[in-house]
Amino acid sequence: MRIVVGVTGASGAIYGYTLIQVLAQMGIEVHAVYTEMGEKVLNHECGVDLAEVAKYARLYHNSDLFAPIASGSFKTQGMVVVPCSMHTLGAMANGTGEDLLTRAADVTLKEGRRLVVVPRETPVTVIHLENMLRLSRVGAVILPASPAFYFGPQTLSDLVAFIIGKILDALAIEHNLFKRWGE
Ligand SMILES: Cc1cc2nc3c(=O)[nH]c(=O)nc-3n(C[C@H](O)[C@H](O)[C@H](O)COP(=O)(O)O)c2cc1C
């Protein structure tokens, strides 16, 4: 199995980094691309650099439009953009694909594959909402980074694991990252 992970400069770098690690630990081939701001926010919030991420994923530069994930002929089981900034959300909603992350997202949609978008902003404007609506209408899953509290989280890691678990659910990947309601 092969999953593409795009990471932007929204707050919540821990979500992208953890997802990449969890997928790799599951034996899934991870292809990752960070925006310039994604890399800076990762450094700022997690104290981690891309060399660390490269231990878990095949990493591409966001300007590398020759990368395999820029083409629909390179088969993947889907893509996750996490965390997703309002900037990248807007670019994806317009299908312009001027960098590798937004091109890979566009490819994922045009090939009818699963695209999971994890926006991180609050409050949001009508512009942000309309961009989410546009993506949802073409089949993307909009999965806001808003963890639940009904499962008794004790730590920050529990809250992060909940969002990662919801992303895996959207990709139809089995996991036991959180206790499900009713179980
Ligand atoms: C520390 C930090 C946190 C940020 N958090 C957010 C955020 O949560 N959501 C968002 O849309 N933008 C956020 N931004 C602004 C984005 O980084 C900025 O809009 C940037 O252009 C996004 O570029 P990218 O989409 O190419 O990564 C943040 C910026 C910084 C420096």
The ligand as an SDF file (V2000), in Angstrom:
LIG
                    3D

 31 33  0  0  0  0  0  0  0  0999 V2000
    3.5200   29.2340   13.6200 C   0  0  0  0  0  0  0  0  0  0  0  0
    2.5360   29.4220   12.5070 C   0  0  0  0  0  0  0  0  0  0  0  0
    1.2970   28.8200   12.5990 C   0  0  0  0  0  0  0  0  0  0  0  0
    0.3580   28.9520   11.5540 C   0  0  0  0  0  0  0  0  0  0  0  0
   -0.8430   28.3460   11.6900 N   0  0  0  0  0  0  0  0  0  0  0  0
   -1.7250   28.4080   10.6710 C   0  0  0  0  0  0  0  0  0  0  0  0
   -2.9450   27.6780   10.7580 C   0  0  0  0  0  0  0  0  0  0  0  0
   -3.2490   27.0120   11.7390 O   0  0  0  0  0  0  0  0  0  0  0  0
   -3.7750   27.7120    9.6840 N   0  0  0  0  0  0  0  0  0  0  0  0
   -3.4510   28.4010    8.5390 C   0  0  0  0  0  0  0  0  0  0  0  0
   -4.2460   28.3780    7.5940 O   0  0  0  0  0  0  0  0  0  0  0  0
   -2.3030   29.1240    8.4560 N   0  0  0  0  0  0  0  0  0  0  0  0
   -1.4330   29.1220    9.4730 C   0  0  0  0  0  0  0  0  0  0  0  0
   -0.2440   29.8040    9.3760 N   0  0  0  0  0  0  0  0  0  0  0  0
    0.0150   30.6150    8.1770 C   0  0  0  0  0  0  0  0  0  0  0  0
    0.5430   29.7810    7.0340 C   0  0  0  0  0  0  0  0  0  0  0  0
    1.8010   29.2150    7.3640 O   0  0  0  0  0  0  0  0  0  0  0  0
    0.6530   30.6600    5.7720 C   0  0  0  0  0  0  0  0  0  0  0  0
   -0.6310   31.0220    5.3110 O   0  0  0  0  0  0  0  0  0  0  0  0
    1.4350   30.0250    4.6600 C   0  0  0  0  0  0  0  0  0  0  0  0
    1.3370   30.8460    3.5200 O   0  0  0  0  0  0  0  0  0  0  0  0
    0.9360   28.6610    4.3050 C   0  0  0  0  0  0  0  0  0  0  0  0
    1.6830   28.1990    3.2250 O   0  0  0  0  0  0  0  0  0  0  0  0
    1.5910   26.7140    2.7210 P   0  0  0  0  0  0  0  0  0  0  0  0
    0.1430   26.4170    2.5110 O   0  0  0  0  0  0  0  0  0  0  0  0
    2.3520   26.7300    1.4450 O   0  0  0  0  0  0  0  0  0  0  0  0
    2.2080   25.8570    3.7470 O   0  0  0  0  0  0  0  0  0  0  0  0
    0.6880   29.7090   10.4100 C   0  0  0  0  0  0  0  0  0  0  0  0
    1.9410   30.3300   10.3450 C   0  0  0  0  0  0  0  0  0  0  0  0
    2.8400   30.1880   11.3730 C   0  0  0  0  0  0  0  0  0  0  0  0
    4.1740   30.8750   11.2770 C   0  0  0  0  0  0  0  0  0  0  0  0
  1  2  1  0
  2  3  1  0
  2 30  2  0
  3  4  2  0
  4  5  1  0
  4 28  1  0
  5  6  2  0
  6  7  1  0
  6 13  1  0
  7  8  2  0
  7  9  1  0
  9 10  1  0
 10 11  2  0
 10 12  1  0
 12 13  2  0
 13 14  1  0
 14 15  1  0
 14 28  1  0
 15 16  1  0
 16 17  1  0
 16 18  1  0
 18 19  1  0
 18 20  1  0
 20 21  1  0
 20 22  1  0
 22 23  1  0
 23 24  1  0
 24 25  2  0
 24 26  1  0
 24 27  1  0
 28 29  2  0
 29 30  1  0
 30 31  1  0
M  END
$$$$
